[in-house]
Amino acid sequence: MESFSKQPAECRFSRWALVKLMAPPIRSNYVPVSNSPAVSSVSRQQQLSGALLLLYLLGAYTGVSIYGGGQILIPSFVCTAIACFVYFLAWHTIPKRFVGVMYVLVCTFSAQYAVSVIRQGDADGVMLRATINQVASILIGFSAIAISFQLPAERFSKTLKYFWIFLIVGATLEQFAGLGAISDAFRAAVFPKSAYVADVRDIELFGGIRPKVFSLEPSFVGLWFTATMAAWLACTDTRPFTRRFFGSIFACLWMGYLVRSSTIAFIAPLYVAQILLLPSIAGRIHGGGFARAMIATTLVSSFVLVSIAIEFLPRGIAPEFVYGDSVYGRLVAPRLVTQAVLATDPFTGTGLGNQDALFSITLPIYASSRLAFAGGYTETLSARSLVTNSFFLHWIYLGILFGLVTAFGYIKLLRSIQITSVPYVIAAVSMIWFSIGGYVTVQCWSLFFLFAAAARYRDAELRSSRRSGLARRAVI
């Protein structure tokens, strides 16, 4: 069986009979007219795929891992298990181009690791584990693509909608109906060491305890709510500023009130990226490839400019939380650390996961900054809590040389699965990465492929509308 990138509209697993693996999904108003076994089988398969995708999103959101001896043995266990299940049954359907690009990326990461070991050493094996985690996280994130593209567009968008509605309901119940006790009990059981315990800080800074909805910390609620809503809008809102968009604004305002997460404000630039970089229902798209690449670059650059503006704003102009540890650790500090790292290691960076080198650079920046929030973060023993921005971590870990090579590889990964709106995916992922650390984690790469899936559905919508237009003209 040839790879799905060259297959017609349908292909099948030999052992797992799920249809339309990676075939361009077409939005339609199709209603089954019979109760034939074939129709029922397709419906059951789509229900299974929808359930798997929802379970994958829950696994990526919660980050439930298996621990042993106080250490994480299997990170993001649910996502890892689903990925193993998918690859075991469908490895032969993975496009050869994707596999080829992954081989190049593995070689690039290995070369960067070798250079980093020669220059700095890796006695405790942290960089080796991070390099392995990076490759594994990309492959695990890709498994969500293999699941989502077995769904028609309507079911995929509904799965995303169900997820962010779950977060709204959960946050509301936790705030007003006592769900917080159950959520805290769950978190204490599955996150033995890393569960969020800064409720006193939230009361002082935000005036109340923020809902966590079974996740590691409140920021995860805001992050995944924003990401899934933005992806949902991208694959469903084919005309700008529809009723669906204005309804989502009310949902964002409510979640902003409940969660007090600055990440929810990212929905605005993500929607701008959707309007400018994704095709509309009429088939219009803004400019050619170079123009769209420049638009994407401008959108991402605006985040860097915001981080500069925050650093130089007088303290009394903005609310206190703007100068708190969350915003500082997501926008200001990562840029300053990147500047410091590239000044000394411009081509190779610190090496993937090199927490010791990163911490030695980061801590003085926090200590010397007038904006650093005295919330105990500077007393931490790890840089993971100090730099929570995967966009800048890409350049911190990999440097300019390896950073550019791997960025080109990520673009090739998207091309290998027939995604044409690459500038949108790169812009959306870069922006959402400004609010999450853990560059080598499953959560980070799940977000990458979530936006890739949304773009692929939108591209399929464009192809479908073009085919319909050509058919109508042919009839006329």
C-alpha positions in Angstrom: 0.0 0.0 0.0 1.5 3.4 -1.0 1.7 6.3 1.5 -1.4 8.4 2.0 0.2 11.5 0.5 -0.2 9.8 -2.9 -3.4 7.8 -2.3 -6.8 8.5 -3.6 -9.6 9.7 -1.3 -9.8 6.4 0.6 -7.3 4.1 2.1 -7.6 1.5 4.8 -5.7 -0.1 7.6 -5.1 -3.7 7.1 -5.8 -4.5 10.7 -7.6 -1.4 11.9 -10.4 -0.7 9.5 -10.6 3.1 9.9 -11.3 4.9 6.7 -9.9 8.0 5.0 -6.5 8.1 6.7 -5.1 11.5 5.8 -7.5 11.8 2.9 -8.6 15.5 2.3 -11.9 15.7 4.3 -14.8 17.4 2.5 -17.4 19.3 4.4 -20.8 18.1 3.4 -24.5 17.7 4.4 -24.4 14.0 3.8 -27.1 12.0 5.6 -27.0 8.2 5.4 -30.0 6.9 3.5 -29.7 3.3 4.6 -28.8 1.3 7.6 -26.5 -0.9 5.6 -23.5 -2.5 7.4 -21.1 -0.4 5.5 -22.7 2.9 6.6 -22.9 1.6 10.2 -19.3 0.5 10.1 -18.1 4.0 8.9 -20.1 5.7 11.6 -18.7 3.5 14.3 -15.2 4.0 13.0 -15.7 7.8 13.0 -17.1 7.6 16.6 -14.0 5.6 17.7 -11.7 8.1 16.0 -13.5 11.1 17.6 -13.3 9.4 21.0 -9.6 8.7 20.5 -8.9 12.3 19.5 -10.8 13.7 22.5 -8.9 11.3 24.8 -5.6 12.4 23.2 -6.5 16.1 23.8 -7.4 15.3 27.5 -4.1 13.4 27.8 -2.1 16.3 26.4 -3.9 18.8 28.5 -3.6 17.1 31.8 -0.1 15.7 31.1 -0.7 12.6 33.2 2.5 10.7 33.5 3.8 7.5 35.1 6.2 8.1 38.0 8.7 5.8 39.6 11.1 6.6 42.3 10.1 10.3 42.2 11.0 10.5 38.5 8.8 10.5 35.4 9.1 7.1 33.7 6.6 7.7 30.9 5.6 11.3 30.2 2.1 12.1 28.9 1.2 8.4 29.3 -2.2 8.7 27.6 -0.8 10.4 24.5 2.1 7.9 24.4 -0.2 4.9 24.6 -2.5 6.2 21.8 0.5 7.0 19.6 1.9 3.5 20.1 -1.5 2.1 19.2 -1.7 4.1 16.0 1.8 3.5 14.8 1.6 -0.3 15.6 -1.5 -0.6 13.4 -0.8 2.0 10.7 3.0 2.5 10.4 2.9 1.3 6.8 0.6 4.1 5.8 2.8 6.9 7.0 4.1 8.9 4.0 7.6 8.2 3.0 8.3 12.0 2.8 7.4 12.4 6.4 9.7 9.5 7.4 12.5 11.0 5.4 12.2 14.4 7.0 12.1 12.8 10.4 15.4 10.9 9.6 17.0 14.3 8.7 15.7 15.9 11.9 17.0 13.0 14.0 20.4 13.4 12.4 20.3 17.2 13.0 19.3 16.7 16.7 22.1 14.1 17.1 24.7 16.3 15.5 23.7 19.2 17.8 23.8 16.9 20.8 27.3 15.7 19.8 28.6 19.3 19.4 27.0 20.2 22.8 28.6 17.3 24.5 32.1 18.1 23.1 31.8 21.7 24.2 30.0 21.3 27.5 29.8 17.6 28.5 26.6 15.8 29.6 27.7 13.8 32.6 24.1 13.3 34.0 22.6 12.6 30.6 20.1 15.4 30.7 20.7 16.6 27.1 20.6 13.0 25.8 17.2 12.4 27.5 15.9 15.8 26.1 17.1 14.9 22.6 15.2 11.6 22.8 12.2 13.3 24.2 12.2 15.8 21.4 12.1 13.1 18.7 9.5 11.1 20.6 7.3 14.1 21.3 7.2 15.0 17.6 6.2 11.5 16.7 3.6 11.3 19.4 2.2 14.7 18.3 1.9 13.4 14.8 -0.2 10.5 15.9 -3.0 13.1 16.6 -2.8 14.0 12.9 -3.3 10.3 11.9 -6.4 10.2 14.1 -7.9 13.6 13.2 -7.7 13.1 9.4 -9.9 10.0 9.7 -12.7 12.3 10.7 -15.0 14.4 8.5 -14.6 18.1 9.1 -17.8 18.4 11.1 -16.8 15.8 13.6 -13.3 17.1 14.0 -14.6 20.6 14.7 -17.2 19.3 17.1 -14.5 17.4 19.0 -12.6 20.6 19.5 -15.8 22.4 20.5 -16.6 19.7 23.0 -13.2 20.1 24.5 -13.2 23.9 25.1 -16.8 23.7 26.3 -15.6 21.1 28.9 -13.0 23.6 30.1 -15.6 26.3 30.4 -18.0 24.1 32.3 -15.2 22.7 34.5 -13.8 26.2 35.3 -17.3 27.5 36.1 -18.1 24.5 38.4 -14.8 24.7 40.1 -15.3 28.4 40.8 -18.9 28.3 41.9 -20.0 24.7 42.7 -17.2 23.1 44.7 -15.6 21.1 41.9 -12.2 22.4 43.0 -12.0 19.8 45.8 -12.4 17.0 43.3 -9.9 18.6 40.9 -7.4 19.1 43.7 -7.7 15.5 44.8 -7.2 14.3 41.3 -4.1 16.5 40.9 -2.6 15.4 44.2 -3.0 11.8 43.1 -1.5 12.0 39.6 1.0 14.8 40.0 2.9 13.9 43.1 5.6 16.5 42.9 4.7 19.1 40.3 1.1 20.1 41.0 0.4 23.8 41.2 0.4 25.0 44.9 0.6 28.8 44.5 -2.9 29.5 45.6 -1.7 32.1 48.1 0.1 33.9 45.3 -3.1 33.8 43.2 -5.1 35.3 46.0 -2.6 38.1 46.4 -2.2 38.8 42.7 -5.6 38.0 41.3 -7.9 38.2 44.2 -8.9 34.6 44.3 -8.0 30.9 43.7 -7.9 30.2 40.0 -9.6 27.0 38.6 -7.3 24.3 37.4 -9.8 21.8 36.0 -7.8 18.7 36.6 -4.6 20.1 35.0 -1.2 20.9 36.4 -1.9 24.6 36.8 -4.4 27.3 35.9 -2.3 28.5 32.9 -2.9 25.2 31.2 -6.7 25.9 31.3 -6.2 29.2 29.6 -3.7 27.7 27.1 -5.7 24.8 25.9 -9.0 26.7 25.9 -7.4 29.3 23.7 -5.6 26.8 21.4 -8.6 24.5 20.8 -11.0 27.5 20.3 -8.6 29.1 17.8 -8.2 25.8 15.9 -12.0 25.3 16.0 -12.5 28.8 14.5 -9.8 28.2 11.9 -11.5 25.1 10.5 -15.1 26.3 10.8 -15.2 30.1 10.5 -14.6 30.4 6.8 -15.9 33.9 6.7 -14.5 36.5 9.1 -16.5 37.9 12.0 -19.5 35.6 11.8 -21.9 34.8 14.7 -19.6 32.0 15.7 -16.8 34.4 16.2 -18.8 36.8 18.3 -20.1 33.9 20.4 -16.5 32.9 21.0 -15.7 36.4 22.2 -18.3 36.0 25.1 -16.8 32.6 25.9 -13.3 34.2 26.1 -14.5 37.1 28.3 -16.1 34.6 30.7 -13.0 32.4 30.8 -10.8 35.5 31.2 -12.8 36.4 34.2 -12.6 32.9 35.7 -9.0 31.9 34.9 -7.3 35.3 34.8 -4.9 33.9 32.2 -3.2 36.4 29.8 -3.0 33.6 27.2 -6.7 33.9 26.5 -6.0 37.3 25.0 -3.9 35.4 22.3 -7.2 34.5 20.6 -7.1 38.0 19.0 -3.8 37.6 17.1 -4.6 34.0 16.3 -7.8 35.1 14.7 -6.0 37.8 12.7 -3.6 35.1 11.5 -6.6 33.0 10.5 -8.1 35.9 8.4 -4.8 36.8 6.7 -3.2 33.4 6.2 -6.0 30.9 5.6 -8.2 30.7 2.5 -11.8 32.0 2.7 -14.8 30.1 1.5 -14.7 32.1 -1.7 -11.2 30.8 -2.4 -9.5 34.1 -1.7 -6.1 34.1 -0.1 -3.9 37.0 0.7 -0.9 37.2 -1.7 1.5 34.5 -2.7 3.8 32.4 -0.6 6.3 35.1 0.0 3.7 37.6 1.0 2.1 35.2 3.5 5.5 34.3 4.9 6.1 38.0 5.6 2.6 38.4 7.2 3.4 35.4 9.5 6.8 36.9 10.3 5.2 40.3 11.2 2.6 38.6 13.5 5.3 36.7 15.4 7.6 39.8 15.5 4.8 41.8 17.1 5.0 39.5 20.1 8.7 40.2 20.5 7.9 44.0 20.3 5.3 43.6 23.0 7.9 42.0 25.2 10.2 44.9 24.6 7.4 47.4 25.3 6.5 45.7 28.6 10.1 45.9 29.8 10.2 49.6 29.3 6.7 50.6 30.4 6.5 52.7 33.6 5.4 50.4 36.3 2.3 52.4 37.2 0.7 52.3 33.7 -0.4 48.6 33.5 -2.1 46.3 36.1 0.1 44.6 38.6 -0.3 41.1 37.0 1.4 42.4 33.8 4.6 42.7 35.8 4.1 39.4 37.6 6.2 36.3 37.2 3.8 34.7 34.6 4.0 37.5 32.0 7.7 38.1 32.8 8.6 34.5 32.4 6.7 34.2 29.1 7.5 37.4 27.3 10.3 39.4 28.8 12.8 37.0 30.4 12.9 34.5 27.5 13.9 37.2 25.1 16.6 38.5 27.5 17.9 34.9 28.0 17.9 34.3 24.2 20.0 37.5 23.7 22.5 36.3 26.4 22.8 32.8 25.0 23.2 33.9 21.4 25.8 36.3 22.4 28.0 33.5 23.6 26.8 30.5 21.6 25.2 31.9 18.5 25.4 28.8 16.3 24.7 25.8 18.6 22.9 27.3 21.6 23.0 25.6 25.0 21.9 22.1 23.8 18.5 20.6 24.1 17.4 20.5 27.7 20.6 21.9 29.1 19.0 23.2 32.3 22.3 23.9 34.1 23.6 26.2 31.4 20.2 27.8 31.0 19.8 28.3 34.8 23.2 30.0 35.2 22.2 32.5 32.5 18.6 33.0 33.6 18.9 33.6 37.3 21.1 36.7 37.0 18.7 38.2 34.5 15.8 37.7 37.0 17.9 39.0 39.9 18.9 42.2 38.0 15.5 43.0 36.5 13.2 45.6 38.0 10.2 43.7 36.7 10.9 40.3 38.2 8.2 39.3 40.5 9.2 38.3 44.0 7.0 35.2 44.0 9.7 32.6 45.0 10.5 31.7 41.5 14.1 32.9 41.7 14.6 30.4 44.5 13.8 27.5 42.3 16.5 25.0 41.4 15.6 24.7 37.8 15.2 27.0 34.8 12.0 25.3 33.8 10.0 27.6 36.0 11.9 30.7 34.8 11.6 30.4 31.0 8.2 29.4 29.9 8.3 30.3 26.2 9.0 27.5 23.7 9.4 29.9 20.8 12.5 31.4 22.4 13.6 28.0 23.9 13.9 26.8 20.3 16.6 29.4 19.7 18.1 29.1 23.2 18.5 25.3 22.9 19.5 25.1 19.2 21.2 28.4 18.4 20.9 30.1 15.0 22.5 27.4 12.8 20.6 24.3 14.2 17.6 26.5 14.9 17.2 27.4 11.2 17.9 23.9 10.0 15.3 22.3 12.3 12.8 25.1 11.5 13.1 24.3 7.9 12.6 20.6 8.8 9.4 21.5 10.6 8.1 23.2 7.5 9.0 20.1 5.4 7.1 18.0 7.9 4.0 20.1 7.2 4.5 19.8 3.5 4.9 16.1 3.7 1.3 15.7 5.0 -0.1 18.0 2.3 -0.6 21.2 4.3 -0.5 24.2 2.0 -1.2 26.9 4.6 2.2 26.5 6.2 2.6 30.2 7.1 -0.6 30.1 9.2 0.6 27.0 11.1 4.0 28.5 11.8 2.5 31.8 12.9 -0.2 30.2 15.1 2.2 27.7 16.7 4.9 30.4 17.3 2.3 32.7 19.0 0.8 29.9 21.2 4.4 28.8 22.1 4.9 32.2 23.7 2.7 30.9 26.6 4.1 27.4 27.2 7.5 26.1 28.1 8.8 22.5 27.8 10.0 22.7 24.2 10.8 19.0 24.2 7.4 17.9 25.6 4.4 16.1 24.1 2.2 19.1 25.1 4.3 21.5 23.0 4.2 19.3 19.9 0.5 18.4 20.3 -0.2 22.1 19.9 1.9 22.1 16.8 0.0 19.4 15.1 -3.4 20.6 16.4 -3.0 23.8 14.3 -1.6 21.7 11.4 -4.8 19.6 11.4 -7.0 22.7 11.5 -5.1 24.2 8.6 -5.5 21.0 6.6 -9.2 21.0 7.0 -9.4 24.6 5.9 -7.2 23.8 2.8 -9.6 20.9 2.0 -12.5 23.3 2.2 -10.8 25.5 -0.4 -10.2 22.5 -2.7 -13.8 21.4 -2.2 -15.2 24.9 -3.0 -13.0 25.2 -6.1 -14.2 21.8 -7.4 -17.8 22.8 -6.8 -17.2 26.1 -8.6 -15.6 24.3 -11.6 -18.5 21.8 -11.7 -21.1 24.6 -11.7 -19.3 26.5 -14.5 -19.0 23.3 -16.5 -22.8 22.7 -16.2 -23.5 26.3 -17.2 
